[in-house]
Amino acid sequence: MVRKVLFAALALLIAGGSLAWFNRDRLVDRAIQARLQQEPDTSFLDDKDRIRVLVCGTGSPEVSSARAQACTLVAAGGKMFLFDVGDGSVHSLAQSRIPVNRLERVFITHFHSDHFGDLAPLINAGWIWGRTTPLEVQGPIGMKQVLDGIAQAYALDEQYRSANMPHLARNRAVAFGVPLEVEFAEGQRAVRVYDKDGVTIDATLVAHDPVKPALGYVLRYKGRKVFVSGDTEVSPVNFEAMRDADLAIHESYAAHMVRRAIPQMKTLGMDFEAEVAERTIPYHADNIALAKQAEEAGVKHLLLTHLIPYPDSFVVRRMYTEGMGEHFKGKLTVAEDGMVLVVGE
């Protein structure tokens, strides 16, 4: 009986394989059609009533399982704004089916490489895949220097593609971003950098010494407020930007875990790694101090990103926020790459 079943299964397998072989062209064509018919996700553009957020990168310079380094997409009023574009961001946005050729503007918080490492591929991809106007990229003083360097590095690529594709040759200006540098008057800590169709965005100085200037951004739309911190230590200078935020997308540093690891690094002869860890603690946002400030500022939802050390496992993820709940009573979320949130829900 067992032998008969095995022979029957083998016969079915052979018949199925033969059918697939003789219909392989049709199967391949169907696979091609399915791939071609994949549509971009326009929900971020179509929803004009709410603020929607896509966490496209939660990583840092630390090697981790993160899909990308610092990257946050915020959509409001039918427009998409990208805050930071670290390494892997373009791939991450593609995995979420975001039409990057329809970004309204990119905002860079500061010039650590993990916050703008994928800026060149982003501009290039927009140009290649149908963007019709040059992408505006706003950031601290130095933004022009960065984009000039990208233009120089990609000059040959632009020449080759323009020679091969007439439609790209007609839109050569789109191959290079437009730099917008944020300047502050003496004594000023916040300045409006975007105001259109009910969406306002303010740049605000944050504390990330020795990086100066380092920026955070506050987006407001239909009575809702979102604060994107960039990299910063917990400081009183950030308080107004955080005050009454419906969502604070904040860099996060589990200092209690790092401090526990440093002696073990030294025991294992990892003196270099221990020194790097010790030096990074002061200019990042300690989780406990962050929880206290978020509570005092009246933050409704605190979303942790730029995660250090990266919580790659369930156990580390539970340890990561240890003690924060004692000080912050609002909603607390450890971000994951690809996570989508609707502000106020």
QUIVEN-V675998 format. One record per backbone hydrogen bond with DSSP energy under -1.0 kcal/mol. CO is the residue of the C=O (numbers start at 1). NH is the residue of the N-H. If there is no record, write none. Layout:
((CO/NH) (CO/NH))
This chain:
((1/5) (2/6) (3/7) (4/8) (5/9) (6/10) (7/11) (8/12) (9/13) (10/14) (11/15) (12/16) (13/17) (14/18) (15/19) (16/20) (17/21) (18/22) (19/23) (21/24) (23/27) (24/28) (25/29) (26/30) (27/31) (28/32) (29/33) (30/34) (31/35) (32/36) (33/37) (35/38) (42/46) (43/47) (46/48) (51/343) (52/75) (53/341) (54/56) (54/73) (55/338) (57/71) (58/307) (68/59) (70/86) (71/57) (72/83) (73/54) (74/81) (75/52) (76/79) (79/76) (80/104) (81/74) (82/107) (83/72) (85/118) (86/89) (87/69) (88/92) (89/93) (90/94) (91/95) (92/96) (93/98) (94/97) (97/41) (98/100) (99/102) (100/103) (105/82) (106/138) (107/84) (109/215) (112/115) (113/116) (113/117) (115/85) (116/119) (118/122) (119/123) (120/124) (121/125) (122/126) (123/127) (124/128) (125/129) (126/131) (127/130) (135/178) (136/106) (137/180) (138/108) (139/182) (140/143) (142/146) (143/147) (144/148) (145/149) (146/150) (147/151) (148/152) (149/153) (150/154) (154/158) (155/159) (156/160) (157/161) (158/162) (159/163) (160/164) (161/165) (165/169) (166/170) (168/171) (171/174) (172/175) (173/176) (178/137) (180/139) (185/188) (189/205) (191/203) (194/201) (196/199) (199/196) (200/220) (201/193) (201/194) (202/218) (203/191) (204/216) (207/233) (208/211) (214/206) (216/204) (217/228) (218/202) (219/226) (220/200) (221/224) (224/221) (225/246) (225/247) (226/219) (227/249) (228/217) (235/238) (236/239) (238/242) (239/243) (242/245) (245/300) (247/227) (248/303) (249/229) (250/305) (252/308) (253/255) (253/287) (254/257) (254/258) (255/259) (257/261) (258/262) (261/265) (262/266) (263/267) (264/268) (265/270) (266/269) (269/271) (270/274) (271/275) (272/276) (273/277) (274/278) (275/279) (276/280) (277/281) (281/284) (285/253) (286/290) (287/291) (288/292) (289/293) (290/294) (291/295) (292/296) (293/297) (294/299) (297/244) (300/331) (301/248) (302/333) (303/250) (304/335) (305/252) (308/254) (310/312) (313/317) (314/318) (315/319) (316/320) (319/322) (321/324) (324/327) (324/328) (331/302) (333/304) (336/339) (339/55) (341/53) (342/345))
